[in-house]
Amino acid sequence: MKPTVNYSETFELLDIRVGTIVAAEVFTKARNPSYKILIDFGAEIGTKRSSAQITTHYNPDDLNGRKIVAIVNFPPRNIAGFMSEVLILGIYDQDSNVVLLNPDKELPDGSIIG
């Protein structure tokens, strides 16, 4: 278990939102097998890009229209020339492959987690 953190000084600072994947493609320049993903977070945030190492459990065609959960207020990261603007959240399975987090009810894009 990681150290205890203060809710108002740590968790409240994270902007965690629901979004819908609108496009996904193989990221050929990435060091590890990955996808380039475009996500719609609704009118307030708009669309953002992310790189995700989720090729074991998902293929690009199956990702379109899928709801995900992401942190939208981390600084962008340059990954092999691609600016990844958000961090899609997932859980590692027993083989250390990522399984995406997603809401189990229909929610509007941009819905805030917290």
N, C-alpha and C positions, 0 to 999 in steps of 0.2 A: 504494500500500500504506500502511496505517496504521502508527503507531509500534509497536514491539515492547512487549509488556506482560509483567509477571511472572505466571506461571501461578498461584502460590499466593495472590498479592495481588489478582488480577483475575478470572481464569476460574473458580477454585474458589469464588468468592463468588456466582456466578450459579447459581441453581437452575433447571435446564432439564429439563423433563419431557415425557413423552408423554401425550397426552390424546385423548379421543374427543368430537367435536362432537355434542351431543345436541339442539341447536336453533339455528336461524339465521333471521333475518328482516331485511328491508330497514330500514336506519336512516335514516328520513325527515328527521330533524333535523340530520344530519351535514352539514357544509359540502361535503365531497367524497363521491361515491358510496361507501357503506359498508354493512356488515352488523353487526347486534348478534348476538353468538355466545355460546352457553352451552356450556362444555366440562367433561366429567367427567375429573378427574384421580385417581380412585380414592379409597379410604377415608381415607387420610392427609390429603389436601388437600380432597377434595370437589369440588363444581362451582364454577367461576369464570366470570366474564363478560369478554368482550373486544369491542372494536370493531375491524373490519378492513376496509381498502380493497382488497378482492379481487373486486370485482364484474365485472371484465373476463373472468376465466377461470372463475368459479364462480357458480352460482346457489344460493339457499338450500336447495332440495330436494336438490341433489347433495351438499351439505355434511354432512347428517345421517349419522352413523355413520362419518365420515371421521376417521382418525387424524391428529393434528397434533403439532408440537413447539412448546413455548412456554416463555418465561421467566416463572416464577411468583412471583419475589420482588422485582420492581420495585414501587414504591409505586403505588397506584391513581391513575388520571388521570380527571378529569371531562371528558368529551367531549360537548358539547351536552346536558348534563344526565344523561348516562349514565356510570356509574362503570365504566371499563375496568380490570379487575383483573390481567390478564396480557397479555404481548406475544407474539402468535402470530408465529412465525418464517417468513420466506419469502425468496425471491430475486427481484430485479428482472429481468424479461426485457428484450429489446432495445428494447421500447417503454416501459420503466419501469413495467410492470404487475407486480404481485406474483404469484409462483408459490409455493404453500405447500410447506414442508419436511414430509416425513412418512417414517416408518420403512418399509423395504421388507420387513420381517418382522413378524408379529403379536407385539405386546408388550402387557403389562398396562398399564392406565391408571395413571399415576403413576411409571412407569419413569424412572429418573434417567439423564440424558445426562451424560457426563463422562469 
